[in-house]
Structures are given as C-alpha cells and as structure tokens.
Amino acid sequence: MSALQNLAEVNVNISGNLGSIGYGLAAIGPGIGVGIVWASYIQSTARQPESAGLTRTYAFLGFAVSEALALLGFVVPFILGN
C-alpha cells in the first residue's frame, strides 16, 4: 500500500470518531435545557400548586423542543456523512 492510501484510511477513521465526539458535545446543551425546563416546572408548582396542570403542558412542550435539538444533532451527521 502506498502512503497516500494509508493517509486516506487514517482520515476516514478519525472523521468517524470525531462525529461521535461531536454528537457527545452537542448533547450537552439539550441536556442542560431539559434540566432547566423541569427545574422551572418544579419551582413553579411548589410556589403555586393550583397551576400545576397548566404549567405541566408548557413543561412538556419545552422538553420536546429541547429533545428535538438533541435528535437533530444525532441525525444530521448520518445525513451529511459519507
């Protein structure tokens, strides 16, 4: 094998690993977002228990939006990858 073929194989292996590392780093933001959403829901329910039904709806909407970002970060490398 030539040196150029060796370099090409190394490049493919590195880019595959960087995609996994990139997704791991990209999942930090939605994880923090989900934590903030549920912490706010718990705090609002503790302050005003009678509004728990209304705020629960907003908590699930915030959770869904945050998780959608994590799922996009997981799917996009597969779409744009080789």
mmCIF file of the N, C-alpha and C atoms, coordinates in Angstrom:
data_MODEL
# 
_entry.id   MODEL 
# 
loop_
_atom_site.group_PDB 
_atom_site.id 
_atom_site.type_symbol 
_atom_site.label_atom_id 
_atom_site.label_alt_id 
_atom_site.label_comp_id 
_atom_site.label_asym_id 
_atom_site.label_entity_id 
_atom_site.label_seq_id 
_atom_site.pdbx_PDB_ins_code 
_atom_site.Cartn_x 
_atom_site.Cartn_y 
_atom_site.Cartn_z 
_atom_site.occupancy 
_atom_site.B_iso_or_equiv 
_atom_site.pdbx_formal_charge 
_atom_site.auth_seq_id 
_atom_site.auth_comp_id 
_atom_site.auth_asym_id 
_atom_site.auth_atom_id 
_atom_site.pdbx_PDB_model_num 
ATOM 1   N N  . MET A 1 1  ? 0.830   -1.185 0.000  1.00 0.00 ? 1  MET A N  1 
ATOM 2   C CA . MET A 1 1  ? 0.000   0.000  0.000  1.00 0.00 ? 1  MET A CA 1 
ATOM 3   C C  . MET A 1 1  ? 0.873   1.246  0.000  1.00 0.00 ? 1  MET A C  1 
ATOM 4   N N  . SER A 1 2  ? 0.374   2.243  -0.662 1.00 0.00 ? 2  SER A N  1 
ATOM 5   C CA . SER A 1 2  ? 1.131   3.489  -0.720 1.00 0.00 ? 2  SER A CA 1 
ATOM 6   C C  . SER A 1 2  ? 0.833   4.334  0.517  1.00 0.00 ? 2  SER A C  1 
ATOM 7   N N  . ALA A 1 3  ? 1.645   5.337  0.684  1.00 0.00 ? 3  ALA A N  1 
ATOM 8   C CA . ALA A 1 3  ? 1.480   6.232  1.827  1.00 0.00 ? 3  ALA A CA 1 
ATOM 9   C C  . ALA A 1 3  ? 0.180   7.018  1.712  1.00 0.00 ? 3  ALA A C  1 
ATOM 10  N N  . LEU A 1 4  ? -0.221  7.326  0.487  1.00 0.00 ? 4  LEU A N  1 
ATOM 11  C CA . LEU A 1 4  ? -1.465  8.084  0.282  1.00 0.00 ? 4  LEU A CA 1 
ATOM 12  C C  . LEU A 1 4  ? -2.687  7.266  0.696  1.00 0.00 ? 4  LEU A C  1 
ATOM 13  N N  . GLN A 1 5  ? -2.689  5.966  0.421  1.00 0.00 ? 5  GLN A N  1 
ATOM 14  C CA . GLN A 1 5  ? -3.800  5.114  0.833  1.00 0.00 ? 5  GLN A CA 1 
ATOM 15  C C  . GLN A 1 5  ? -3.852  5.004  2.354  1.00 0.00 ? 5  GLN A C  1 
ATOM 16  N N  . ASN A 1 6  ? -2.689  4.889  2.980  1.00 0.00 ? 6  ASN A N  1 
ATOM 17  C CA . ASN A 1 6  ? -2.649  4.851  4.443  1.00 0.00 ? 6  ASN A CA 1 
ATOM 18  C C  . ASN A 1 6  ? -3.228  6.133  5.038  1.00 0.00 ? 6  ASN A C  1 
ATOM 19  N N  . LEU A 1 7  ? -2.852  7.266  4.444  1.00 0.00 ? 7  LEU A N  1 
ATOM 20  C CA . LEU A 1 7  ? -3.367  8.542  4.923  1.00 0.00 ? 7  LEU A CA 1 
ATOM 21  C C  . LEU A 1 7  ? -4.872  8.629  4.750  1.00 0.00 ? 7  LEU A C  1 
ATOM 22  N N  . ALA A 1 8  ? -5.420  8.135  3.661  1.00 0.00 ? 8  ALA A N  1 
ATOM 23  C CA . ALA A 1 8  ? -6.859  8.166  3.419  1.00 0.00 ? 8  ALA A CA 1 
ATOM 24  C C  . ALA A 1 8  ? -7.598  7.327  4.449  1.00 0.00 ? 8  ALA A C  1 
ATOM 25  N N  . GLU A 1 9  ? -7.062  6.161  4.790  1.00 0.00 ? 9  GLU A N  1 
ATOM 26  C CA . GLU A 1 9  ? -7.701  5.315  5.796  1.00 0.00 ? 9  GLU A CA 1 
ATOM 27  C C  . GLU A 1 9  ? -7.675  5.972  7.164  1.00 0.00 ? 9  GLU A C  1 
ATOM 28  N N  . VAL A 1 10 ? -6.574  6.608  7.506  1.00 0.00 ? 10 VAL A N  1 
ATOM 29  C CA . VAL A 1 10 ? -6.485  7.292  8.792  1.00 0.00 ? 10 VAL A CA 1 
ATOM 30  C C  . VAL A 1 10 ? -7.494  8.432  8.839  1.00 0.00 ? 10 VAL A C  1 
ATOM 31  N N  . ASN A 1 11 ? -7.646  9.175  7.757  1.00 0.00 ? 11 ASN A N  1 
ATOM 32  C CA . ASN A 1 11 ? -8.584  10.293 7.703  1.00 0.00 ? 11 ASN A CA 1 
ATOM 33  C C  . ASN A 1 11 ? -10.019 9.810  7.907  1.00 0.00 ? 11 ASN A C  1 
ATOM 34  N N  . VAL A 1 12 ? -10.389 8.691  7.297  1.00 0.00 ? 12 VAL A N  1 
ATOM 35  C CA . VAL A 1 12 ? -11.742 8.152  7.453  1.00 0.00 ? 12 VAL A CA 1 
ATOM 36  C C  . VAL A 1 12 ? -11.976 7.728  8.895  1.00 0.00 ? 12 VAL A C  1 
ATOM 37  N N  . ASN A 1 13 ? -11.016 7.070  9.505  1.00 0.00 ? 13 ASN A N  1 
ATOM 38  C CA . ASN A 1 13 ? -11.174 6.619  10.884 1.00 0.00 ? 13 ASN A CA 1 
ATOM 39  C C  . ASN A 1 13 ? -11.290 7.792  11.846 1.00 0.00 ? 13 ASN A C  1 
ATOM 40  N N  . ILE A 1 14 ? -10.506 8.827  11.622 1.00 0.00 ? 14 ILE A N  1 
ATOM 41  C CA . ILE A 1 14 ? -10.553 9.988  12.503 1.00 0.00 ? 14 ILE A CA 1 
ATOM 42  C C  . ILE A 1 14 ? -11.888 10.712 12.358 1.00 0.00 ? 14 ILE A C  1 
ATOM 43  N N  . SER A 1 15 ? -12.375 10.891 11.128 1.00 0.00 ? 15 SER A N  1 
ATOM 44  C CA . SER A 1 15 ? -13.621 11.621 10.946 1.00 0.00 ? 15 SER A CA 1 
ATOM 45  C C  . SER A 1 15 ? -14.802 10.864 11.546 1.00 0.00 ? 15 SER A C  1 
ATOM 46  N N  . GLY A 1 16 ? -14.777 9.546  11.514 1.00 0.00 ? 16 GLY A N  1 
ATOM 47  C CA . GLY A 1 16 ? -15.836 8.765  12.147 1.00 0.00 ? 16 GLY A CA 1 
ATOM 48  C C  . GLY A 1 16 ? -15.848 8.955  13.649 1.00 0.00 ? 16 GLY A C  1 
ATOM 49  N N  . ASN A 1 17 ? -14.667 8.987  14.257 1.00 0.00 ? 17 ASN A N  1 
ATOM 50  C CA . ASN A 1 17 ? -14.577 9.198  15.700 1.00 0.00 ? 17 ASN A CA 1 
ATOM 51  C C  . ASN A 1 17 ? -14.952 10.622 16.080 1.00 0.00 ? 17 ASN A C  1 
ATOM 52  N N  . LEU A 1 18 ? -14.594 11.582 15.237 1.00 0.00 ? 18 LEU A N  1 
ATOM 53  C CA . LEU A 1 18 ? -14.931 12.971 15.545 1.00 0.00 ? 18 LEU A CA 1 
ATOM 54  C C  . LEU A 1 18 ? -16.429 13.200 15.486 1.00 0.00 ? 18 LEU A C  1 
ATOM 55  N N  . GLY A 1 19 ? -17.139 12.465 14.624 1.00 0.00 ? 19 GLY A N  1 
ATOM 56  C CA . GLY A 1 19 ? -18.590 12.579 14.591 1.00 0.00 ? 19 GLY A CA 1 
ATOM 57  C C  . GLY A 1 19 ? -19.209 12.140 15.906 1.00 0.00 ? 19 GLY A C  1 
ATOM 58  N N  . SER A 1 20 ? -18.685 11.078 16.477 1.00 0.00 ? 20 SER A N  1 
ATOM 59  C CA . SER A 1 20 ? -19.195 10.607 17.769 1.00 0.00 ? 20 SER A CA 1 
ATOM 60  C C  . SER A 1 20 ? -18.875 11.591 18.879 1.00 0.00 ? 20 SER A C  1 
ATOM 61  N N  . ILE A 1 21 ? -17.688 12.122 18.847 1.00 0.00 ? 21 ILE A N  1 
ATOM 62  C CA . ILE A 1 21 ? -17.301 13.114 19.858 1.00 0.00 ? 21 ILE A CA 1 
ATOM 63  C C  . ILE A 1 21 ? -18.142 14.376 19.692 1.00 0.00 ? 21 ILE A C  1 
ATOM 64  N N  . GLY A 1 22 ? -18.372 14.770 18.447 1.00 0.00 ? 22 GLY A N  1 
ATOM 65  C CA . GLY A 1 22 ? -19.179 15.960 18.180 1.00 0.00 ? 22 GLY A CA 1 
ATOM 66  C C  . GLY A 1 22 ? -20.599 15.805 18.693 1.00 0.00 ? 22 GLY A C  1 
ATOM 67  N N  . TYR A 1 23 ? -21.195 14.620 18.489 1.00 0.00 ? 23 TYR A N  1 
ATOM 68  C CA . TYR A 1 23 ? -22.550 14.418 18.994 1.00 0.00 ? 23 TYR A CA 1 
ATOM 69  C C  . TYR A 1 23 ? -22.559 14.417 20.518 1.00 0.00 ? 23 TYR A C  1 
ATOM 70  N N  . GLY A 1 24 ? -21.561 13.842 21.119 1.00 0.00 ? 24 GLY A N  1 
ATOM 71  C CA . GLY A 1 24 ? -21.481 13.860 22.580 1.00 0.00 ? 24 GLY A CA 1 
ATOM 72  C C  . GLY A 1 24 ? -21.429 15.276 23.124 1.00 0.00 ? 24 GLY A C  1 
ATOM 73  N N  . LEU A 1 25 ? -20.657 16.129 22.462 1.00 0.00 ? 25 LEU A N  1 
ATOM 74  C CA . LEU A 1 25 ? -20.593 17.529 22.885 1.00 0.00 ? 25 LEU A CA 1 
ATOM 75  C C  . LEU A 1 25 ? -21.895 18.264 22.579 1.00 0.00 ? 25 LEU A C  1 
ATOM 76  N N  . ALA A 1 26 ? -22.535 17.915 21.456 1.00 0.00 ? 26 ALA A N  1 
ATOM 77  C CA . ALA A 1 26 ? -23.782 18.578 21.089 1.00 0.00 ? 26 ALA A CA 1 
ATOM 78  C C  . ALA A 1 26 ? -24.933 18.179 22.008 1.00 0.00 ? 26 ALA A C  1 
ATOM 79  N N  . ALA A 1 27 ? -24.839 17.047 22.661 1.00 0.00 ? 27 ALA A N  1 
ATOM 80  C CA . ALA A 1 27 ? -25.910 16.593 23.547 1.00 0.00 ? 27 ALA A CA 1 
ATOM 81  C C  . ALA A 1 27 ? -25.867 17.287 24.906 1.00 0.00 ? 27 ALA A C  1 
ATOM 82  N N  . ILE A 1 28 ? -24.793 17.997 25.191 1.00 0.00 ? 28 ILE A N  1 
ATOM 83  C CA . ILE A 1 28 ? -24.687 18.691 26.479 1.00 0.00 ? 28 ILE A CA 1 
ATOM 84  C C  . ILE A 1 28 ? -25.727 19.810 26.576 1.00 0.00 ? 28 ILE A C  1 
ATOM 85  N N  . GLY A 1 29 ? -25.894 20.579 25.506 1.00 0.00 ? 29 GLY A N  1 
ATOM 86  C CA . GLY A 1 29 ? -26.837 21.705 25.516 1.00 0.00 ? 29 GLY A CA 1 
ATOM 87  C C  . GLY A 1 29 ? -28.269 21.283 25.770 1.00 0.00 ? 29 GLY A C  1 
ATOM 88  N N  . PRO A 1 30 ? -28.805 20.324 24.992 1.00 0.00 ? 30 PRO A N  1 
ATOM 89  C CA . PRO A 1 30 ? -30.170 19.877 25.277 1.00 0.00 ? 30 PRO A CA 1 
ATOM 90  C C  . PRO A 1 30 ? -30.318 19.245 26.660 1.00 0.00 ? 30 PRO A C  1 
ATOM 91  N N  . GLY A 1 31 ? -29.294 18.590 27.143 1.00 0.00 ? 31 GLY A N  1 
ATOM 92  C CA . GLY A 1 31 ? -29.360 18.021 28.493 1.00 0.00 ? 31 GLY A CA 1 
ATOM 93  C C  . GLY A 1 31 ? -29.519 19.101 29.552 1.00 0.00 ? 31 GLY A C  1 
ATOM 94  N N  . ILE A 1 32 ? -28.769 20.177 29.395 1.00 0.00 ? 32 ILE A N  1 
ATOM 95  C CA . ILE A 1 32 ? -28.903 21.306 30.318 1.00 0.00 ? 32 ILE A CA 1 
ATOM 96  C C  . ILE A 1 32 ? -30.276 21.952 30.166 1.00 0.00 ? 32 ILE A C  1 
ATOM 97  N N  . GLY A 1 33 ? -30.743 22.072 28.916 1.00 0.00 ? 33 GLY A N  1 
ATOM 98  C CA . GLY A 1 33 ? -32.055 22.672 28.662 1.00 0.00 ? 33 GLY A CA 1 
ATOM 99  C C  . GLY A 1 33 ? -33.180 21.896 29.307 1.00 0.00 ? 33 GLY A C  1 
ATOM 100 N N  . VAL A 1 34 ? -33.130 20.571 29.212 1.00 0.00 ? 34 VAL A N  1 
ATOM 101 C CA . VAL A 1 34 ? -34.165 19.728 29.826 1.00 0.00 ? 34 VAL A CA 1 
ATOM 102 C C  . VAL A 1 34 ? -34.137 19.897 31.342 1.00 0.00 ? 34 VAL A C  1 
ATOM 103 N N  . GLY A 1 35 ? -32.956 19.969 31.901 1.00 0.00 ? 35 GLY A N  1 
ATOM 104 C CA . GLY A 1 35 ? -32.840 20.178 33.347 1.00 0.00 ? 35 GLY A CA 1 
ATOM 105 C C  . GLY A 1 35 ? -33.434 21.501 33.782 1.00 0.00 ? 35 GLY A C  1 
ATOM 106 N N  . ILE A 1 36 ? -33.195 22.540 33.005 1.00 0.00 ? 36 ILE A N  1 
ATOM 107 C CA . ILE A 1 36 ? -33.743 23.857 33.336 1.00 0.00 ? 36 ILE A CA 1 
ATOM 108 C C  . ILE A 1 36 ? -35.262 23.861 33.221 1.00 0.00 ? 36 ILE A C  1 
ATOM 109 N N  . VAL A 1 37 ? -35.794 23.205 32.183 1.00 0.00 ? 37 VAL A N  1 
ATOM 110 C CA . VAL A 1 37 ? -37.250 23.153 31.996 1.00 0.00 ? 37 VAL A CA 1 
ATOM 111 C C  . VAL A 1 37 ? -37.918 22.486 33.190 1.00 0.00 ? 37 VAL A C  1 
ATOM 112 N N  . TRP A 1 38 ? -37.419 21.316 33.586 1.00 0.00 ? 38 TRP A N  1 
ATOM 113 C CA . TRP A 1 38 ? -38.068 20.597 34.684 1.00 0.00 ? 38 TRP A CA 1 
ATOM 114 C C  . TRP A 1 38 ? -37.820 21.259 36.031 1.00 0.00 ? 38 TRP A C  1 
ATOM 115 N N  . ALA A 1 39 ? -36.672 21.901 36.205 1.00 0.00 ? 39 ALA A N  1 
ATOM 116 C CA . ALA A 1 39 ? -36.433 22.636 37.453 1.00 0.00 ? 39 ALA A CA 1 
ATOM 117 C C  . ALA A 1 39 ? -37.399 23.806 37.577 1.00 0.00 ? 39 ALA A C  1 
ATOM 118 N N  . SER A 1 40 ? -37.656 24.472 36.467 1.00 0.00 ? 40 SER A N  1 
ATOM 119 C CA . SER A 1 40 ? -38.613 25.585 36.492 1.00 0.00 ? 40 SER A CA 1 
ATOM 120 C C  . SER A 1 40 ? -40.022 25.090 36.767 1.00 0.00 ? 40 SER A C  1 
ATOM 121 N N  . TYR A 1 41 ? -40.373 23.942 36.197 1.00 0.00 ? 41 TYR A N  1 
ATOM 122 C CA . TYR A 1 41 ? -41.706 23.378 36.458 1.00 0.00 ? 41 TYR A CA 1 
ATOM 123 C C  . TYR A 1 41 ? -41.869 23.025 37.934 1.00 0.00 ? 41 TYR A C  1 
ATOM 124 N N  . ILE A 1 42 ? -40.881 22.408 38.509 1.00 0.00 ? 42 ILE A N  1 
ATOM 125 C CA . ILE A 1 42 ? -40.960 22.028 39.923 1.00 0.00 ? 42 ILE A CA 1 
ATOM 126 C C  . ILE A 1 42 ? -41.049 23.266 40.804 1.00 0.00 ? 42 ILE A C  1 
ATOM 127 N N  . GLN A 1 43 ? -40.256 24.281 40.463 1.00 0.00 ? 43 GLN A N  1 
ATOM 128 C CA . GLN A 1 43 ? -40.284 25.504 41.261 1.00 0.00 ? 43 GLN A CA 1 
ATOM 129 C C  . GLN A 1 43 ? -41.627 26.215 41.142 1.00 0.00 ? 43 GLN A C  1 
ATOM 130 N N  . SER A 1 44 ? -42.183 26.286 39.939 1.00 0.00 ? 44 SER A N  1 
ATOM 131 C CA . SER A 1 44 ? -43.479 26.967 39.777 1.00 0.00 ? 44 SER A CA 1 
ATOM 132 C C  . SER A 1 44 ? -44.604 26.194 40.459 1.00 0.00 ? 44 SER A C  1 
ATOM 133 N N  . THR A 1 45 ? -44.529 24.864 40.433 1.00 0.00 ? 45 THR A N  1 
ATOM 134 C CA . THR A 1 45 ? -45.545 24.060 41.107 1.00 0.00 ? 45 THR A CA 1 
ATOM 135 C C  . THR A 1 45 ? -45.427 24.189 42.622 1.00 0.00 ? 45 THR A C  1 
ATOM 136 N N  . ALA A 1 46 ? -44.216 24.315 43.116 1.00 0.00 ? 46 ALA A N  1 
ATOM 137 C CA . ALA A 1 46 ? -44.034 24.488 44.559 1.00 0.00 ? 46 ALA A CA 1 
ATOM 138 C C  . ALA A 1 46 ? -44.541 25.852 45.018 1.00 0.00 ? 46 ALA A C  1 
ATOM 139 N N  . ARG A 1 47 ? -44.375 26.867 44.184 1.00 0.00 ? 47 ARG A N  1 
ATOM 140 C CA . ARG A 1 47 ? -44.834 28.212 44.553 1.00 0.00 ? 47 ARG A CA 1 
ATOM 141 C C  . ARG A 1 47 ? -46.346 28.352 44.450 1.00 0.00 ? 47 ARG A C  1 
ATOM 142 N N  . GLN A 1 48 ? -46.945 27.719 43.425 1.00 0.00 ? 48 GLN A N  1 
ATOM 143 C CA . GLN A 1 48 ? -48.390 27.863 43.203 1.00 0.00 ? 48 GLN A CA 1 
ATOM 144 C C  . GLN A 1 48 ? -48.940 26.501 42.745 1.00 0.00 ? 48 GLN A C  1 
ATOM 145 N N  . PRO A 1 49 ? -49.269 25.632 43.681 1.00 0.00 ? 49 PRO A N  1 
ATOM 146 C CA . PRO A 1 49 ? -49.683 24.261 43.339 1.00 0.00 ? 49 PRO A CA 1 
ATOM 147 C C  . PRO A 1 49 ? -50.932 24.174 42.466 1.00 0.00 ? 49 PRO A C  1 
ATOM 148 N N  . GLU A 1 50 ? -51.825 25.141 42.546 1.00 0.00 ? 50 GLU A N  1 
ATOM 149 C CA . GLU A 1 50 ? -53.060 25.048 41.767 1.00 0.00 ? 50 GLU A CA 1 
ATOM 150 C C  . GLU A 1 50 ? -52.827 25.258 40.266 1.00 0.00 ? 50 GLU A C  1 
ATOM 151 N N  . SER A 1 51 ? -51.675 25.765 39.879 1.00 0.00 ? 51 SER A N  1 
ATOM 152 C CA . SER A 1 51 ? -51.393 25.959 38.450 1.00 0.00 ? 51 SER A CA 1 
ATOM 153 C C  . SER A 1 51 ? -50.570 24.817 37.860 1.00 0.00 ? 51 SER A C  1 
ATOM 154 N N  . ALA A 1 52 ? -50.461 23.715 38.559 1.00 0.00 ? 52 ALA A N  1 
ATOM 155 C CA . ALA A 1 52 ? -49.617 22.601 38.099 1.00 0.00 ? 52 ALA A CA 1 
ATOM 156 C C  . ALA A 1 52 ? -50.105 22.026 36.774 1.00 0.00 ? 52 ALA A C  1 
ATOM 157 N N  . GLY A 1 53 ? -51.414 21.953 36.566 1.00 0.00 ? 53 GLY A N  1 
ATOM 158 C CA . GLY A 1 53 ? -51.949 21.400 35.325 1.00 0.00 ? 53 GLY A CA 1 
ATOM 159 C C  . GLY A 1 53 ? -51.580 22.234 34.109 1.00 0.00 ? 53 GLY A C  1 
ATOM 160 N N  . LEU A 1 54 ? -51.663 23.551 34.246 1.00 0.00 ? 54 LEU A N  1 
ATOM 161 C CA . LEU A 1 54 ? -51.341 24.445 33.140 1.00 0.00 ? 54 LEU A CA 1 
ATOM 162 C C  . LEU A 1 54 ? -49.838 24.452 32.856 1.00 0.00 ? 54 LEU A C  1 
ATOM 163 N N  . THR A 1 55 ? -49.041 24.533 33.904 1.00 0.00 ? 55 THR A N  1 
ATOM 164 C CA . THR A 1 55 ? -47.593 24.596 33.691 1.00 0.00 ? 55 THR A CA 1 
ATOM 165 C C  . THR A 1 55 ? -47.026 23.256 33.225 1.00 0.00 ? 55 THR A C  1 
ATOM 166 N N  . ARG A 1 56 ? -47.705 22.155 33.531 1.00 0.00 ? 56 ARG A N  1 
ATOM 167 C CA . ARG A 1 56 ? -47.234 20.847 33.065 1.00 0.00 ? 56 ARG A CA 1 
ATOM 168 C C  . ARG A 1 56 ? -47.231 20.782 31.537 1.00 0.00 ? 56 ARG A C  1 
ATOM 169 N N  . THR A 1 57 ? -48.251 21.366 30.917 1.00 0.00 ? 57 THR A N  1 
ATOM 170 C CA . THR A 1 57 ? -48.325 21.402 29.454 1.00 0.00 ? 57 THR A CA 1 
ATOM 171 C C  . THR A 1 57 ? -47.124 22.136 28.879 1.00 0.00 ? 57 THR A C  1 
ATOM 172 N N  . TYR A 1 58 ? -46.804 23.284 29.447 1.00 0.00 ? 58 TYR A N  1 
ATOM 173 C CA . TYR A 1 58 ? -45.666 24.056 28.972 1.00 0.00 ? 58 TYR A CA 1 
ATOM 174 C C  . TYR A 1 58 ? -44.350 23.343 29.238 1.00 0.00 ? 58 TYR A C  1 
ATOM 175 N N  . ALA A 1 59 ? -44.287 22.601 30.339 1.00 0.00 ? 59 ALA A N  1 
ATOM 176 C CA . ALA A 1 59 ? -43.067 21.843 30.639 1.00 0.00 ? 59 ALA A CA 1 
ATOM 177 C C  . ALA A 1 59 ? -42.835 20.759 29.590 1.00 0.00 ? 59 ALA A C  1 
ATOM 178 N N  . PHE A 1 60 ? -43.889 20.068 29.195 1.00 0.00 ? 60 PHE A N  1 
ATOM 179 C CA . PHE A 1 60 ? -43.722 19.037 28.165 1.00 0.00 ? 60 PHE A CA 1 
ATOM 180 C C  . PHE A 1 60 ? -43.375 19.650 26.809 1.00 0.00 ? 60 PHE A C  1 
ATOM 181 N N  . LEU A 1 61 ? -43.932 20.811 26.509 1.00 0.00 ? 61 LEU A N  1 
ATOM 182 C CA . LEU A 1 61 ? -43.565 21.487 25.255 1.00 0.00 ? 61 LEU A CA 1 
ATOM 183 C C  . LEU A 1 61 ? -42.094 21.902 25.260 1.00 0.00 ? 61 LEU A C  1 
ATOM 184 N N  . GLY A 1 62 ? -41.637 22.461 26.365 1.00 0.00 ? 62 GLY A N  1 
ATOM 185 C CA . GLY A 1 62 ? -40.222 22.834 26.479 1.00 0.00 ? 62 GLY A CA 1 
ATOM 186 C C  . GLY A 1 62 ? -39.307 21.635 26.411 1.00 0.00 ? 62 GLY A C  1 
ATOM 187 N N  . PHE A 1 63 ? -39.727 20.536 27.023 1.00 0.00 ? 63 PHE A N  1 
ATOM 188 C CA . PHE A 1 63 ? -38.949 19.295 26.975 1.00 0.00 ? 63 PHE A CA 1 
ATOM 189 C C  . PHE A 1 63 ? -38.849 18.784 25.539 1.00 0.00 ? 63 PHE A C  1 
ATOM 190 N N  . ALA A 1 64 ? -39.971 18.819 24.811 1.00 0.00 ? 64 ALA A N  1 
ATOM 191 C CA . ALA A 1 64 ? -39.988 18.321 23.434 1.00 0.00 ? 64 ALA A CA 1 
ATOM 192 C C  . ALA A 1 64 ? -39.089 19.163 22.538 1.00 0.00 ? 64 ALA A C  1 
ATOM 193 N N  . VAL A 1 65 ? -39.111 20.459 22.708 1.00 0.00 ? 65 VAL A N  1 
ATOM 194 C CA . VAL A 1 65 ? -38.262 21.327 21.883 1.00 0.00 ? 65 VAL A CA 1 
ATOM 195 C C  . VAL A 1 65 ? -36.791 21.074 22.182 1.00 0.00 ? 65 VAL A C  1 
ATOM 196 N N  . SER A 1 66 ? -36.445 20.927 23.458 1.00 0.00 ? 66 SER A N  1 
ATOM 197 C CA . SER A 1 66 ? -35.054 20.661 23.820 1.00 0.00 ? 66 SER A CA 1 
ATOM 198 C C  . SER A 1 66 ? -34.588 19.313 23.284 1.00 0.00 ? 66 SER A C  1 
ATOM 199 N N  . GLU A 1 67 ? -35.424 18.306 23.386 1.00 0.00 ? 67 GLU A N  1 
ATOM 200 C CA . GLU A 1 67 ? -35.051 16.985 22.896 1.00 0.00 ? 67 GLU A CA 1 
ATOM 201 C C  . GLU A 1 67 ? -34.981 16.935 21.373 1.00 0.00 ? 67 GLU A C  1 
ATOM 202 N N  . ALA A 1 68 ? -35.777 17.766 20.700 1.00 0.00 ? 68 ALA A N  1 
ATOM 203 C CA . ALA A 1 68 ? -35.708 17.819 19.242 1.00 0.00 ? 68 ALA A CA 1 
ATOM 204 C C  . ALA A 1 68 ? -34.330 18.271 18.790 1.00 0.00 ? 68 ALA A C  1 
ATOM 205 N N  . LEU A 1 69 ? -33.730 19.183 19.527 1.00 0.00 ? 69 LEU A N  1 
ATOM 206 C CA . LEU A 1 69 ? -32.370 19.617 19.187 1.00 0.00 ? 69 LEU A CA 1 
ATOM 207 C C  . LEU A 1 69 ? -31.379 18.472 19.333 1.00 0.00 ? 69 LEU A C  1 
ATOM 208 N N  . ALA A 1 70 ? -31.540 17.659 20.358 1.00 0.00 ? 70 ALA A N  1 
ATOM 209 C CA . ALA A 1 70 ? -30.646 16.517 20.544 1.00 0.00 ? 70 ALA A CA 1 
ATOM 210 C C  . ALA A 1 70 ? -30.829 15.502 19.425 1.00 0.00 ? 70 ALA A C  1 
ATOM 211 N N  . LEU A 1 71 ? -32.064 15.256 19.021 1.00 0.00 ? 71 LEU A N  1 
ATOM 212 C CA . LEU A 1 71 ? -32.312 14.304 17.938 1.00 0.00 ? 71 LEU A CA 1 
ATOM 213 C C  . LEU A 1 71 ? -31.780 14.818 16.609 1.00 0.00 ? 71 LEU A C  1 
ATOM 214 N N  . LEU A 1 72 ? -31.896 16.116 16.363 1.00 0.00 ? 72 LEU A N  1 
ATOM 215 C CA . LEU A 1 72 ? -31.311 16.684 15.151 1.00 0.00 ? 72 LEU A CA 1 
ATOM 216 C C  . LEU A 1 72 ? -29.789 16.525 15.155 1.00 0.00 ? 72 LEU A C  1 
ATOM 217 N N  . GLY A 1 73 ? -29.184 16.750 16.300 1.00 0.00 ? 73 GLY A N  1 
ATOM 218 C CA . GLY A 1 73 ? -27.736 16.577 16.411 1.00 0.00 ? 73 GLY A CA 1 
ATOM 219 C C  . GLY A 1 73 ? -27.317 15.133 16.190 1.00 0.00 ? 73 GLY A C  1 
ATOM 220 N N  . PHE A 1 74 ? -28.189 14.196 16.457 1.00 0.00 ? 74 PHE A N  1 
ATOM 221 C CA . PHE A 1 74 ? -27.893 12.778 16.250 1.00 0.00 ? 74 PHE A CA 1 
ATOM 222 C C  . PHE A 1 74 ? -28.079 12.370 14.786 1.00 0.00 ? 74 PHE A C  1 
ATOM 223 N N  . VAL A 1 75 ? -29.070 12.936 14.125 1.00 0.00 ? 75 VAL A N  1 
ATOM 224 C CA . VAL A 1 75 ? -29.424 12.505 12.768 1.00 0.00 ? 75 VAL A CA 1 
ATOM 225 C C  . VAL A 1 75 ? -28.578 13.217 11.699 1.00 0.00 ? 75 VAL A C  1 
ATOM 226 N N  . VAL A 1 76 ? -28.261 14.475 11.890 1.00 0.00 ? 76 VAL A N  1 
ATOM 227 C CA . VAL A 1 76 ? -27.571 15.258 10.857 1.00 0.00 ? 76 VAL A CA 1 
ATOM 228 C C  . VAL A 1 76 ? -26.241 14.651 10.451 1.00 0.00 ? 76 VAL A C  1 
ATOM 229 N N  . PRO A 1 77 ? -25.400 14.145 11.348 1.00 0.00 ? 77 PRO A N  1 
ATOM 230 C CA . PRO A 1 77 ? -24.148 13.523 10.877 1.00 0.00 ? 77 PRO A CA 1 
ATOM 231 C C  . PRO A 1 77 ? -24.392 12.310 9.958  1.00 0.00 ? 77 PRO A C  1 
ATOM 232 N N  . PHE A 1 78 ? -25.475 11.574 10.170 1.00 0.00 ? 78 PHE A N  1 
ATOM 233 C CA . PHE A 1 78 ? -25.774 10.450 9.289  1.00 0.00 ? 78 PHE A CA 1 
ATOM 234 C C  . PHE A 1 78 ? -26.197 10.933 7.912  1.00 0.00 ? 78 PHE A C  1 
ATOM 235 N N  . ILE A 1 79 ? -26.913 12.045 7.854  1.00 0.00 ? 79 ILE A N  1 
ATOM 236 C CA . ILE A 1 79 ? -27.379 12.581 6.586  1.00 0.00 ? 79 ILE A CA 1 
ATOM 237 C C  . ILE A 1 79 ? -26.219 13.196 5.798  1.00 0.00 ? 79 ILE A C  1 
ATOM 238 N N  . LEU A 1 80 ? -25.384 13.965 6.483  1.00 0.00 ? 80 LEU A N  1 
ATOM 239 C CA . LEU A 1 80 ? -24.299 14.667 5.815  1.00 0.00 ? 80 LEU A CA 1 
ATOM 240 C C  . LEU A 1 80 ? -23.030 13.849 5.680  1.00 0.00 ? 80 LEU A C  1 
ATOM 241 N N  . GLY A 1 81 ? -22.963 12.723 6.373  1.00 0.00 ? 81 GLY A N  1 
ATOM 242 C CA . GLY A 1 81 ? -21.775 11.876 6.310  1.00 0.00 ? 81 GLY A CA 1 
ATOM 243 C C  . GLY A 1 81 ? -21.627 11.178 4.972  1.00 0.00 ? 81 GLY A C  1 
ATOM 244 N N  . ASN A 1 82 ? -20.510 10.508 4.832  1.00 0.00 ? 82 ASN A N  1 
ATOM 245 C CA . ASN A 1 82 ? -20.231 9.796  3.558  1.00 0.00 ? 82 ASN A CA 1 
ATOM 246 C C  . ASN A 1 82 ? -21.072 8.558  3.436  1.00 0.00 ? 82 ASN A C  1 
# 
